[in-house]
Amino acid sequence: MTFAQQLIDWRRELHRNPELSGQEIATTARLRHWLESAGLRLLPYDLATGVVAEVGQGENVIALRADIDALPIEEATGAPFSSRNKGVMHACGHDVHSSVILGAALLLKAREAQLTGRVRLLFQPAEENFTGARMLIQAGVLQGVSAIFGMHNEPGLPVGTFATRGGPFYANVDRFVIGVKGKGAHAARPHEGVDAIVLASQLVTAFQNITSRNINTLESAIVSVTRIQGGNTWNVLPEKVELEGTIRTHSADVQRQVEGHIRQIAAGLAAAFGAEIEVAWFAGPTMLINDEKWAAFATEVAQAEGYKTQTAALHMGGEDFAAYLHQIPGAFVSIGSASEYGLHHPAFSPDEALIEDAARYFSALAERALQAI
């Protein structure tokens, strides 16, 4: 079996058997077996799921990270290796990321005698709910590590294309849940109540003005209301409505401004309508900030490995890898996967041709980074 086919087979085995964040027990067992069979050292960190392995000798340490969890999505690709787990799918490509870093592990093992240090391989659980990186950090996996690198496949880029940027890359991610409490009434006598649905609608409309009128339009900021629930019949004005949504920014100052405006709007409308509005705020991962030096270094290696490189645009998605970069320097990169359907779509289908080249890239990146520190 060729090297490329082995990696594809591993990817397909992971794809058939996806597991949600924090539940990656069988995935962990598979990864442990494949790594041990290849002669990689498994490090005894106290982790319920996820695997950390290492190759090489010496004081210098570079880390490579892959994420291993899937999403609660029913697959619609029609692929012969489609998910066997109903309602769970690798719709973000973490199966691809894992096979890439598995491939890099094999290549690095073959050159272990030439390595000028150690490469620590992190197969991280629970990326999708933004808890896995923190768990690994608390377990001590970054101890002694000088720099860390990771990837995400990018369906909007052709295979063979590489993109990254120094400085801010992925966004701050915040979630809000807003409870609106008015006064229920008969739909034919709205004056006797306080219409929570009308008030919730006013909130949705007012929030859209934050990014266009309250925040400098040269700054990146998104306010999206993604869920609105209220009422249970056609002729009654409900007492309560609940809204949920997300904020995406690339500046801590803008992040604070947006939250302040949302709270101010909610308080003002509550007073104007004689209603109660409660805003619950949930901070997600902070923005991912690439080290300028290591982002440039990662791009140079990509060029040497034959990738067509470009500067990545700011990404409005969130990424748990940001937690590592708040501890040590490193770089997160995008590698083209040329899927007709985007991330988190039931028909997402990345081109497997990217896997071998990406594995060779990360092997070369790790080896050269050890020489550069």
Secondary structure, 3 states (H helix, E strand, C coil): CCHHHHHHHHHHHHHHCCCCCCCCHHHHHHHHHHHHHCCCEECCCCCCCCEEEEEECCCCEEEEEEECCCECCCCCCCCCCCCCCCCCECCCCHHHHHHHHHHHHHHHHHCHHHCCCEEEEEEECCCCCCCHHHHHHHHCCCCCCCEEEEEEEECCCCCCEEEECCEECCCEEEEEEEEEECECEECCCHHHCECHHHHHHHHHHHHHHHHHHHCCCCCCEEEEEEEEEECCCCCEECCEEEEEEEEEECCHHHHHHHHHHHHHHHHHHHHHHCCEEEEEEEECCCCCEECHHHHHHHHHHHHHCCCEEEECCCCCCCCCCHHHHCCCCEEEEEEECCCCCCCCCCCCCCCCCHHHHHHHHHHHHHHHHHHHC
